[in-house]
Amino acid sequence: MQLDQEIISTPKPSQRSESAPLTQRREEVDAVSSAIFDVAIIGGGINGACLYHELCARGYRAILVDKGDFAGGTSQTSAMWIWGGLRYLARAELATVIRLSASRDLMVRTLAHAITPQTFRLLAGPQRPGGAERGLLAGLYLYWMLGGFRRRLPHRESNFPERELLGNSASRLALCYEEARVRPSDARFVLSWILPHRNPDRPALNYCPLGGGRWDAARKQWRLELTDLILYRQFEARVRCVVNAAGCWTDTINACFGRASPWQHLFGRGVFIGIRRDPRHHSPLIMRMENHDAMSLIPWGPVSLWGPADSLVASPEEGFEPSFRDVPHLIDQLNRHLARPLTPESIVSMRRGVRPLAVARSRADTRAPIEHLSRRSAIYRDPELPWISVYGGKLTYCLALAHSVAARVAEIVEPSASDRSLPMSAPAPQTETFPGLAAPVLSARWCAKHELCWTLEDYLRRRTNIAQWVARGGLGERMQNRHRINEIAGQIGGFRGQDTQSMASAYAGGADQEIA
């Protein structure tokens, strides 16, 4: 069975003495080629990353592979909320709210280094009757109670810093409630589950697409065909169990291996625009729209994210394509609330992605409005072969989902490692400045050496937030940062023997195409 491999531009390794990152990479690939592993996890998004952490901690010899960079798909385009599922309260899905709220609070308690409580302000709406406002507040009280009274008590606020940003037609009253959010970004949150466990006994390989494979019935193992795009090397992995956590591409991989499932994915595209953040914007503002849905203005470093504009798309590829037609709609919706109208020149970046929405395959109507589709997760264990498929998923539920999938794995295969993998501390990070940003960022050389950072986009988009906090993907509005980008390309490419000028030129060309 063969998958159509996506060609990813990666450099050929240097002919000179090999760098430490390439040496470690070679050791991991050699280990995969020569040993039998308990589990292969396909997909390095939040589901795969958190499961990798869980299995390593339980003593499994696990492999994690992704065709691109870790967190390179849906997991780099979220709203970065850890929330209890307030939207499900309107649908009376109380069990879902209880489950998500419990997961949110567990993560707040156990992951304080990456997750922090956050006050959200729900704008009641202009000139809403008192009864409607009281109804919203009552709903927030119910939400608080279903969350086990663990977050701050909801309350009204009529005087808050963001009020000065809003026009006369916007609400003069905010209903405050508490959720949580990841920091500094969703992509780094994904990496935090992977990097501490990575070693030749438990390899984690980005830029390593799955090309095909088969089930070896005689030896009771999967033989997976992999291509390392960093070392330009094809090899085979032998594993006892496969977990397909490829997100938007789960159905594609299942079909190529002849695996059927009662679940399928629909694809919801969400588009945010990043605008320069006003210093008075401190807390997320939830603004109710005319269609009774809501959009959010979220402070994030030097920008504020506004959106999302949601729509269903036919394929992941369509969802990740530039969607400039959403920009006028987003600007128009935001300007209905602001005192000073937003112009296209205020836009710093776009943040678009695809959410895989799990629905039953037997469902007759797959054309329901996207706001009516659940963000549920589903786990399916193949009844014939050791193959598990993961559908849906979100940041809030990643820990609970990993525990559930690990329990299914335990029904199939026992851990074979002599010890459990304990997370290892990374070397002290090194930082540097970047034009236009007040705070320092991780240095490109350090990320290339310690964080599986192989391309400019890896560094500018996922190891740091430069590409989303500085215009034109970090190049600046007038391309004034081109020289700095060239320097960064040299720091990354030096570990791989890449033509750094070509790397920088290719990135600049792609960044130009991002401009609306």
C-alpha positions in Angstrom: 0.0 0.0 0.0 1.4 3.4 -0.9 0.5 6.9 0.2 1.0 9.8 -2.1 3.9 11.5 -0.5 3.8 15.3 -0.2 7.2 16.7 -1.4 8.6 19.0 1.2 11.5 21.2 0.4 14.4 20.1 2.6 18.1 20.4 2.1 20.6 17.6 1.5 22.9 16.9 4.4 26.3 18.4 4.4 29.3 16.5 3.1 31.5 18.0 5.8 31.6 16.8 9.4 28.1 16.1 10.6 26.4 18.4 13.2 25.1 17.1 16.5 21.4 17.4 15.4 22.1 15.3 12.3 24.1 12.8 14.3 21.2 12.4 16.8 18.8 12.1 13.9 20.8 9.4 12.3 21.0 7.5 15.6 17.2 7.6 15.9 16.6 6.4 12.4 19.2 3.6 12.8 17.3 2.5 16.0 14.0 2.4 14.2 15.5 0.3 11.4 17.1 -2.3 13.6 14.5 -2.8 16.4 10.9 -3.7 17.0 8.8 -1.1 18.7 5.6 -1.4 20.7 3.7 1.5 19.1 4.0 3.8 16.2 2.0 7.1 16.5 1.3 8.7 13.1 0.8 12.5 13.5 2.7 15.0 15.7 -0.2 17.3 16.5 -1.6 17.7 20.0 -3.3 14.3 20.0 -0.2 12.4 18.9 2.2 14.5 21.0 0.3 14.0 24.2 -0.2 10.3 23.5 3.6 10.0 22.9 4.2 11.5 26.3 1.7 9.2 27.9 3.1 6.0 26.3 6.7 6.9 27.1 5.8 7.5 30.7 4.1 4.1 30.8 7.2 2.3 29.6 6.3 1.8 25.9 8.9 1.9 23.2 7.0 4.3 21.0 7.8 6.0 17.7 6.3 9.4 16.8 6.4 10.5 13.1 4.9 13.4 11.2 5.1 14.2 7.5 5.9 17.8 8.2 6.9 19.7 11.4 5.4 18.9 14.7 2.3 21.0 15.3 2.5 22.0 11.6 -1.3 21.5 10.9 -4.3 22.2 13.1 -2.3 22.4 16.3 -0.7 25.7 15.2 -3.9 27.5 14.4 -6.1 27.2 17.5 -7.5 30.1 19.6 -5.1 28.8 22.3 -8.0 28.4 24.8 -8.3 25.8 27.5 -12.0 26.0 28.0 -14.9 24.1 29.6 -17.2 24.0 26.5 -19.4 27.0 27.1 -20.9 26.7 23.6 -22.2 23.2 24.4 -24.3 24.7 27.3 -26.6 26.4 24.7 -27.2 22.9 23.2 -27.9 21.4 26.7 -25.0 19.0 26.3 -24.3 19.1 30.1 -22.3 16.0 30.2 -19.9 17.4 27.6 -19.5 20.7 29.6 -18.8 18.7 32.8 -16.2 16.5 31.0 -14.4 19.5 29.4 -14.5 21.6 32.5 -12.9 18.8 34.5 -10.2 18.4 31.8 -9.6 22.2 31.8 -9.1 22.3 35.6 -6.9 19.3 35.7 -4.6 21.0 33.2 -4.6 24.2 35.1 -3.6 22.4 38.2 -0.9 20.2 36.7 0.6 22.3 33.9 1.0 25.7 35.5 4.2 26.2 33.5 2.2 26.2 30.2 -1.4 27.1 31.2 -2.6 30.0 33.1 -6.2 31.0 34.2 -7.6 33.8 32.1 -10.6 36.1 32.6 -12.9 36.3 29.6 -15.4 39.2 29.1 -18.6 38.4 27.3 -20.2 41.5 26.0 -23.9 41.4 26.7 -24.7 43.3 23.6 -26.0 46.9 22.9 -29.0 48.0 24.8 -30.0 44.4 25.7 -33.1 44.2 27.9 -32.3 43.5 31.5 -34.0 40.1 31.3 -31.7 39.0 28.5 -28.6 40.1 30.4 -29.8 38.3 33.5 -30.3 35.2 31.4 -26.8 35.3 30.1 -25.4 35.7 33.6 -27.6 32.9 34.9 -26.1 30.7 32.1 -22.6 31.6 33.2 -23.5 30.7 36.8 -24.7 27.3 35.6 -21.5 26.9 33.6 -19.5 27.7 36.8 -21.5 25.1 38.8 -21.1 22.4 36.1 -17.3 23.1 36.3 -17.4 22.2 40.0 -17.1 25.8 41.3 -13.4 25.6 40.6 -13.0 28.9 38.6 -13.7 32.4 39.7 -17.4 33.3 40.2 -18.9 35.0 37.2 -19.8 38.7 37.7 -20.8 41.9 35.9 -18.4 44.7 35.0 -19.4 48.1 33.6 -15.9 49.7 33.9 -13.1 47.7 32.2 -10.0 48.8 30.2 -11.3 47.5 26.9 -14.4 49.5 27.1 -12.5 52.5 25.7 -11.9 50.6 22.5 -15.6 49.9 21.9 -18.0 52.2 20.0 -21.3 53.4 21.2 -23.1 50.6 19.5 -21.1 48.0 21.5 -22.0 46.7 25.0 -21.3 48.9 28.0 -21.5 45.8 30.2 -19.3 42.8 30.3 -20.1 39.5 32.0 -16.8 38.1 33.3 -16.0 34.4 33.7 -12.8 32.4 34.0 -11.2 29.9 31.6 -7.5 29.3 30.8 -5.1 29.6 27.9 -1.8 28.1 26.8 1.4 30.2 26.7 3.4 31.2 24.8 1.6 29.4 21.9 -0.2 26.2 20.9 2.7 25.0 18.8 5.2 25.2 21.7 2.6 23.5 23.9 2.7 20.6 21.5 6.5 20.5 21.5 6.5 20.4 25.2 5.0 16.9 25.2 7.6 15.6 22.7 11.1 17.0 23.3 11.6 15.8 26.9 11.2 12.1 25.9 13.0 12.0 22.6 15.9 9.6 22.3 17.0 6.6 20.1 14.8 4.2 22.3 11.8 6.5 21.7 12.4 8.3 18.4 10.4 11.4 17.5 10.9 12.3 13.8 9.3 15.3 12.1 9.7 15.5 8.3 9.3 11.8 8.1 6.2 10.9 6.0 4.6 7.5 6.0 4.8 6.1 2.4 2.9 2.9 2.9 3.2 -0.5 4.6 1.6 -3.8 5.4 0.6 -6.2 8.2 3.0 -9.1 8.6 0.7 -11.8 9.9 3.5 -14.4 10.5 5.4 -12.1 12.8 2.3 -10.2 14.0 3.7 -6.7 13.3 3.2 -3.8 11.1 6.0 -3.0 8.6 5.8 0.8 7.9 7.6 2.4 5.0 9.1 5.8 6.1 11.1 8.4 4.3 13.4 10.7 6.3 13.4 14.0 4.4 16.2 15.4 6.6 18.7 12.5 5.9 17.2 11.7 2.5 16.8 8.1 3.6 14.1 5.4 3.2 13.7 2.8 5.9 11.2 0.5 7.5 9.7 0.5 11.0 8.5 -2.7 12.6 5.8 -2.1 15.3 3.2 -4.1 17.1 0.5 -1.5 17.1 -0.3 1.6 15.1 -2.2 4.7 16.4 -3.4 6.9 13.6 -3.5 10.4 15.1 -3.0 12.2 11.9 -5.8 14.7 12.4 -7.2 16.0 9.1 -5.4 13.1 7.3 -6.7 10.3 9.5 -9.2 9.1 6.9 -6.7 9.2 4.1 -4.2 7.0 6.0 -6.9 4.6 7.1 -8.0 4.2 3.5 -4.5 3.5 2.3 -4.1 0.7 4.8 -7.6 -0.8 4.2 -8.9 0.2 7.7 -12.6 1.0 8.0 -14.1 3.1 10.8 -17.6 4.1 11.8 -16.3 7.7 12.1 -15.2 10.2 9.6 -13.9 13.8 9.5 -15.5 16.8 8.1 -13.3 19.9 7.8 -14.0 23.2 9.3 -11.8 26.1 8.3 -11.3 28.9 10.8 -9.6 32.2 9.9 -8.3 34.8 12.4 -6.6 38.1 11.5 -3.9 39.5 13.7 -4.0 43.2 14.2 -1.7 45.5 16.2 -2.8 45.2 19.8 -4.0 48.4 21.6 -2.2 48.7 25.0 -5.6 48.8 26.7 -6.5 45.3 25.4 -5.7 42.8 28.2 -8.5 40.2 28.3 -10.3 38.2 25.6 -13.6 39.9 24.5 -16.4 37.6 23.3 -18.7 39.5 21.0 -22.1 38.1 20.1 -23.0 38.3 16.4 -26.4 38.8 14.8 -26.6 35.1 13.9 -26.4 34.3 17.7 -22.9 32.9 17.2 -19.8 34.7 18.8 -16.5 36.0 17.7 -13.5 36.8 19.9 -10.8 39.5 20.2 -7.9 37.8 21.9 -4.7 39.6 23.1 -1.6 37.7 22.2 1.8 39.4 22.6 1.9 42.5 20.4 -1.2 41.5 18.4 -4.8 40.9 18.9 -6.5 38.0 17.1 -9.9 38.5 15.8 -12.2 35.7 14.5 -12.8 33.1 13.6 -14.6 33.2 10.3 -15.8 29.6 10.1 -16.8 27.5 7.1 -16.8 23.9 5.9 -14.3 22.9 3.3 -14.0 19.8 1.2 -10.4 18.9 2.0 -7.6 19.9 4.4 -5.6 21.3 1.5 -8.5 23.7 0.7 -8.7 24.8 4.4 -5.0 25.6 4.7 -4.9 27.7 1.4 -4.9 31.5 1.8 -8.4 32.8 2.3 -8.3 36.5 1.7 -12.0 36.6 0.9 -12.6 36.2 4.6 -10.7 39.4 5.5 -13.3 42.0 4.5 -16.0 40.1 6.4 -13.8 39.9 9.5 -12.9 43.7 9.3 -16.6 44.5 8.8 -17.7 42.5 11.8 -15.0 44.0 14.1 -15.7 47.5 13.0 -19.3 47.2 14.2 -17.9 47.1 17.7 -14.9 49.4 17.6 -14.7 53.1 18.3 -12.0 53.6 15.7 -12.5 51.6 12.5 -10.0 49.0 11.6 -8.3 49.3 8.1 -6.5 46.6 6.2 -3.2 48.3 6.9 -3.7 47.4 10.6 -3.5 43.6 9.8 -0.2 42.1 10.8 -0.9 38.4 10.0 -3.5 35.8 9.2 -4.0 32.6 11.2 -5.9 30.0 9.3 -6.4 26.3 9.9 -8.6 23.3 9.6 -10.4 21.6 12.5 -11.1 17.9 11.9 -14.8 17.4 13.1 -15.7 13.9 14.0 -19.1 12.7 12.8 -20.6 9.3 12.5 -20.0 7.8 9.0 -23.7 6.8 9.0 -24.8 10.4 9.5 -27.1 11.3 6.6 -26.7 15.0 6.7 -23.1 16.2 6.6 -24.0 19.6 5.4 -25.2 21.0 8.7 -24.0 24.6 9.5 -20.5 24.4 11.1 -21.7 26.0 14.3 -24.0 23.0 14.8 -21.3 20.4 14.5 -19.8 19.0 17.7 -16.0 19.2 18.5 -16.2 15.8 20.1 -13.4 13.2 20.1 -13.7 9.6 19.1 -11.4 6.6 19.4 -11.9 3.5 17.3 -10.0 0.2 17.8 -10.0 -1.9 14.7 -11.6 -5.3 15.5 -9.2 -7.3 13.2 -5.7 -5.8 13.5 -3.8 -3.7 16.1 -4.8 -0.4 14.7 -6.4 2.5 16.6 -7.8 5.6 14.9 -8.3 9.0 16.7 -10.9 11.4 15.5 -11.5 15.0 16.5 -9.7 16.4 19.5 -8.8 19.8 21.1 -6.2 21.3 23.3 -8.6 21.2 26.3 -9.1 17.4 26.1 -5.6 16.3 25.1 -4.6 14.8 28.5 -7.9 12.9 28.9 -7.8 11.7 25.3 -4.2 10.5 25.7 -5.2 8.5 28.8 -8.1 6.9 26.9 -6.1 6.0 23.9 -3.3 4.6 26.1 -5.8 2.3 27.8 -6.8 1.0 24.3 -3.2 0.4 23.5 -2.7 -1.5 26.7 -5.5 -3.9 25.6 -3.4 -4.8 22.5 0.3 -4.7 23.6 2.3 -4.5 26.8 5.1 -2.1 27.3 8.5 -3.7 26.5 10.9 -1.0 27.8 13.0 -1.9 30.9 12.2 1.5 32.3 9.7 4.3 32.0 10.8 7.5 30.3 11.1 10.4 32.6 10.9 13.9 31.0 14.4 15.4 30.7 15.1 19.1 31.2 16.3 21.0 28.2 19.6 23.0 28.3 19.2 26.6 29.4 17.6 28.4 26.5 19.5 31.1 24.7 17.6 34.2 23.5 18.2 37.1 21.1 16.4 40.2 20.0 14.3 40.6 16.8 13.4 43.9 15.2 10.0 45.1 16.1 9.6 42.9 19.2 10.1 44.2 22.7 10.7 40.8 24.3 13.6 38.5 23.4 12.9 35.3 21.4 14.7 31.9 21.5 17.8 32.0 19.3 17.6 30.3 15.9 20.9 28.5 16.6 19.7 27.1 19.9 16.4 25.9 18.4 18.2 24.2 15.5 20.5 22.4 18.0 17.9 21.4 20.6 14.4 21.5 19.1 14.2 19.7 15.8 14.1 23.1 14.0 15.0 22.4 10.3 13.5 25.3 8.3 12.9 29.0 8.6 9.2 28.4 8.9 9.8 26.0 11.8 11.6 28.8 13.6 9.6 31.9 12.7 6.2 30.3 13.0 6.4 27.5 15.6 9.5 27.7 17.7 8.9 31.4 18.1 5.9 33.6 17.2 7.9 36.0 15.0 5.9 35.2 11.8 2.6 36.1 13.4 3.8 39.1 15.5 5.8 40.9 12.8 4.3 41.8 9.4 5.0 39.8 6.3 5.9 36.7 8.3 8.7 38.5 10.1 10.1 40.4 7.1 8.4 43.7 8.1 6.0 45.9 6.3 8.8 47.2 4.0 10.9 44.0 4.0 13.3 45.9 6.3 14.1 42.6 8.2 15.3 40.7 5.1 19.0 40.9 6.3 18.0 39.5 9.8 16.1 36.7 8.1 19.2 35.9 6.1 21.2 35.7 9.3 18.6 33.3 10.8 18.7 31.1 7.7 22.4 30.8 8.1 22.1 29.8 11.7 19.6 27.1 10.9 21.1 26.0 7.6 24.5 25.7 9.1 23.4 22.6 10.9 22.3 21.0 7.6 24.6 22.3 4.9 21.7 24.0 3.2 22.1 26.9 0.7 20.9 29.6 3.2 20.4 32.2 0.6 18.0 29.9 -1.2 16.2 29.2 2.0 15.8 32.9 2.8 14.7 33.7 -0.7 12.1 30.9 -0.8 10.7 32.0 2.6 10.5 35.7 1.5 8.6 34.6 -1.7 6.1 32.6 0.3 5.6 35.4 2.9 4.7 37.8 0.1 1.9 35.5 -1.0 0.5 35.7 2.5 -0.3 39.4 2.2 -4.0 40.2 1.8 
